[in-house]
């Protein structure tokens, strides 16, 4: 009897080892009519992409069929890496009901709505996003649930926000009593370099993948405090140093050039918006290698809201029309100057799922279609520090794959209607 038990145990162990070795791993093959494996390089005709356990294992010439592998036929499609949006706010959308939602909606219900917005974003072809301003614990929870495979959604890199009292990252536009209530909970509003050091460490302790700061005022701050520099240089330097000592990158919201320059000199990794970037900041961008995340879609959205609705306050309307109208022209100058660009929309100001409209605005501003695709793939992955796993369709990378009927290199508006979406080997749109 003992020998039988030992023999059965040995057989079971052998079977377990055999299964874990991947012998029965399901293989999926995508037949791609045109494959843009590495944006920035030439598309390749008639390729087969092999995928196992959500990872690309091979890319071969021709339309290969092999054994029991399942085949996805995209022979009539343009296939490329999943898009990435480096500036989203998944927990809301700017609209007339924002004030009442903030008062009536529970945090768990807000999180359910966030998941809806996240899925709209994924189905639009954006397989990875950087959320740079949400209620942190709820966003970290959704990030972790997606990473654990408990729920579906785009890959989320979630920021913890650090800002000064009364600045763009601080609450505005509500009663003093409500502001005082929020002040009791918000441990990442700071004043002075050492307090901002503490706030940065606090954000990282509680789960931030990166730190988002606001070196200038913002359009949607409901105060007439402008869009010029607000954080002092010593505060900016302390945030960046504290973050980098703990292995975190820093993104800075910045509109006016003085605030852009200050943030770049402090060592941030990206400038969000960069509405008034000029020759002086262009030199710093190129010297540091920092990225500009342009968010032209946000500018276009708030201009239309300011002119055609009563959603914005008078203080917000003035800033929206001025800044939003200037963004596209200044972005074109940054492109001409050779500034690194990473794709970002500020969705949440605009509607989630319409992220690809940013590409159309970038093209209208004069950016080449291939450069736009590279900004939303290769460059975005580099900004995230994730180039080893995402951004291109090469062996060993995650199978984050989208397809369109026509080539977005010929017509960038093809990105507005993505026909196939796979993230990590799982199909979401076909």
PEVEN-V607375 format. One line per field, one symbol per residue. phi: phi as a letter, one per 20 degrees, with the letter a starting at -180 (. if undefined). psi: psi as a letter, one per 30 degrees, with the letter a starting at -180 (. if undefined). burial: I if it has 16 or more other ideal C-beta (glycine too) atoms within 10 Angstrom, else O. Layout:
# PEVEN-V607375
phi = ???
psi = ???
burial = ???
This chain:
# PEVEN-V607375
phi = .ffffffffffffffffffffnfdffddddedfccefcgodffdelcddecclncfdaccfmdecblefeddecfdcedbfgfcdebccfeabfafefffffedeffffgfffgfffffffffeodeccdedrbgfffffffgffffemfcerffdddedecbegmefeefbmcfgffffffffeeedebbnffffffffffffgepffbdddcfcfcfefebedmcefcfffffffffffffffdmdecdcfadffgfffgffffofebdenlgdfcgffgffgffenfdedflfffffffffffeccdfeffffggfffffgfefffffgfffffnffddfadmgofeffndgffgfffffffoefgffffffecfffffgfmcffccobdcgnefeeccbcfdeffebffgffcfdbccclndedcb
psi = eeeeeeeeeeeeeeeeeeeffgegkkkkkkjkekjiejkflkkkkilkkkkkhgkkflklkljkkjbgkkkkjhfglkkllklkjgjljfglkkafgeeeeeefkleeeeeeeeeeeeeeeefggjfkljjhiljeeeeeeeeeeeefgellllkkjklkkkllkfaeflklglleeeeeeeeefjggklkleeefeeeeeeeeeggkflkkljflllegkhkigagakekleeeeeeeeeeeffggklkkjkkdleeeeeeeeffglflkkdhehkaeeeeeeeeefglkkjeheeeeeefeeeefflgelleeeeeeeeeeeffeeeeeeeeeefgkkkkkkfhkeelkkfgeffeeeeeeffgkkeeeeeefgdeeeeeefhgffflflilkflkijklklelkfeejfffffikfkkkkhfkkfk.
burial = OOOOOOOOOOOOOOOOOOOOOOOOOOIIIIIIIIIIIIIOOOIOOOIIIIIIOOIIIOIOOOOIOOOOOOOIOIOOIIIIIIIIIIIIIIIIIIOOOOOOOOOOOOOOOIIOOIIOIIIIIIOIIIIIIIIIIIOIOIIIOIIOIIOOOOOOIIIIIIIIIIIIOIIIIIIIOOOOOOOOOOOOOIOIIIOOIOIIIIIIIOIIOOOIIIIIIIIIIIIIIOIOIIIOIIIIOOIIIIIIIIIIOOOIIIIIIIIIIIIIIIIIOIIIIIIIIIIIIIOOIIOIIOOOOIIIIIIIIIIIIIIOIIOOOOIIIOIIIOIIIOIIOOIIOIIOOIIOIOIIIIIIIIIIIIIIIIIIIIIIIIIOIOIOIIIIIIIIIIIIIOIIOIOOOIIIIOOOIIIIIIIIOOIIIOOIOIIIOIIIIIIIIOOIOO
